[in-house]
Amino acid sequence: MNNTKKAEPLRIDIVSDVVCPWCVIGYRQLAQALKQTNTEHKIYWHPFELNPNMPAEGQNLREHIIEKYGSTKAQSDASREAMTQAGREVGFEFNFNDDTRMHNTFDLHQLLHWAEQQGHMHELKQALFVAHFTDGLNISDIEVLADIAAQTGLDRSEALAVLKDQRFAQDVRMAEQHWQQQGVHSVPAIIFDERHLVSGAQGIDNFKHVLQKIADMPD
């Protein structure tokens, strides 16, 4: 399929959280589908907090999953293996261990909001996925976040200032509320052309099918 017949690049809005494993898997699946179908596109990332009440210091991931979902250790291990395999299939490395933590991501979304203004939001989003899931960094630490921002071409001191003064807190809250009002209550939520919502990591072939259907629609 060649989607170049569309006059404008396909708008893709992705509502997600950095600590959501299926968000990075779903994005990677979509990215491969976009490449394989030669679809011109532009991606817009939007904030969602899986655990808005998570304390600033975070929580051990396994303990969190047991508390939130009632999962057994065996179920948790099986889920981790499934995610690791799904990640491997799209070139993303998960390194879960007994010390893996769940984090409060409100600061991350504020940093991403600022990064969008600098033209680096996409790069920072990908770097944060890697920092959390692959490298196991403490993304509750604003110094760590500032380092990651600097590695993606952003000004470290300004990143740190953004995190300290919380200047984008209200903007992020408003964005989160907007998507909740649009009916987004789980992520990833991927909206094509501001009309077609696809939830979850659907797989490369399913995303290709979605892209084909959209390409065949009249303008």
N, C-alpha and C positions, 0 to 999 in steps of 0.2 A: 504494500500500500504506500502511496505517496500522498501526503496531505498538503502539498504545496498549493493546491487549488484554493485553499482558504486565503482570503485577502489579508487577514491578520493572524498572528500567532495564536494558538489555542491558549486561552487563559485557564490556568489550573490553580485553584486555591486549596491549600493543604492545611487543615487544622490538626495540630499534633502537639505532643509533649516530648521533650528530649529524653526522658526516662522511660518512654514507651517503646519496648523492643519491636513491636509489630509496626510502629510508625517508621522506623528506619528500614525494616524489611519491606514494607509496602512501598515506601518511596523508591527503594532500589529496584523493586519489581517494575514499578511504573517507569523508572528511568530507562530500563532495558527495553520496555515496550515502546517508549517514545523513540528510542534510537533505532530499533528494528523496523519501525513503521515510518521512519523519516518524518516525524511530526514536528513541525515548527511550533514552539510553545514558549510560554513564560509562566514561571511558578511564583506564587505568592504564599509565604508561610504565615500562619496565624496561631496565636497562643491558646493552649488548653492545659489546665493543671489536673493531672491524674489524682493528686493528693493535696488539695489546697490547704488542708489542716495539718499537714506534716510539719513537725517542729523543725527549726532552723538546722539543727544538727543531723537531721535525717534519722533513718532507722535501718537496721539490718534487713536486707531484702527478704530473706527466707522467713524471718519473724513477721515481717509486714504481710507477706502473702498468706501465711497461716492465719494471722489475725483478720485480714480483710476477706479472704475467700474460704477459710476453713480447710485449706489444702493440707494433705499429709506431706511428709518429706518425700515419699516416693512419687507423689503426684507433682510436687515441685521439681524434683529431679527430671521427671519425664517431660515436663513443660520446658525446662531449660534445654534439654537435649533437642527437642523439636525446634525451638527458636535458634539454637546454634546451627542445626542442619539447614534450616531455612535461610539463615544468614549466609552460610557457606555457599549456598546455591546462587546467591547474588553478589558474592565477593565482599561480604562484611563479616568481620571476626568478633564474635562474642566470647568474652573470657569471664564467665561466671565462676565465683568461688564462695567459700563460706563467709567471706568478709564483704561481699558485694552489698552495697547499700542503696536504699531508696532515698531520694532527696526531695526537698521542697524546691520547686523550680520557678518561683515567682521572680527571683533575681535574674535567672537566665532569660526569661521572657522579656524583662526590661532591657537587658543587654542586647538581645536580638532586635528589639524595637529600635534601639539606637543604631545598631549595625545596619539596619535597613536604610536609614537616613544617609549612611556612609557608602551605600552600595555594596555591602559585604555580608548581608544577612544570610544568603544561601551558603557561603563558605563557612561562616561561623556556625550555622546549624549543623553542617556535616562534621565540623571539628568537635562540636560538643557531643554528638553521637559517639564519635570515636573516643573522646576523652572519658566518657562514662562507661560505655560498654566494652571497649577494647582495652583501654589503658587503666581503667579502674581509678581514675583520679577523683579527688574529693571536690566535686563541683558545688559543694556547699560553702567552699572557701572562696571569698571574693578575690583573693590574691591569685588563686589558681585560674579563676575565670578571666582575670585581667591578662594573665600570661597567654591563655588560649586566644583571647581577642588579638593580642599583639602578634601571635603566630599567623593570624589570618589577614594581617596587613592593617589592623586598626591601632589607634594610638593607645598605648597601655595606660598612661596616666589619666586620659579622658575616660577610658573604660572603667577604671577604678572610681573615678569621681561619679560617674553615672550610677554605679552600684551603691556608693556610699550615700549619695543625696536622694536616691529614689525618685529622681525627677520624672520618670516615665511610669510611675506606679499607676496613676489614674488612667493613662492611655491604655495600659495593658488590661486593667480591670474592665474598661469600657469595651475593648476588643473581645475579651473573654465573654462578657455578657451578651454582646452582639451575636456571637456564634451559638451560644446557648439558646438565645431567643429564636434562632433559625432552626432549632431542633437538633443541634449537635450535642450529644451527651456521651459519646464514646469516640475514640480516635484509633487509627487515623480516619479522618473524614476528608474525602477528596472530592472537590466540586469542579466539574468541567464546564467551561463556558457559562459559569454562573447559573447553570440550570440543572445539571445532572450530578446527583450525589452518589458516590460510591463509598461504602464503608469497609474498612478493614484491608488487610493484605490479601488481595484477590488472586495473585499469581500473574506471571508475565502474560500468559495466553489470554486470560480473562481481560486484562488491561488492554491488550491488543484488540480484542473484540470490541471493547468500549470505544476505543479510539477509531476503529473502523466505522462503527455506527455513527459516531459524531461527524466523521469526515464525509459520510454519505448524506448527511442532512442538508437540506437547502439552506442557504444563508438567509 
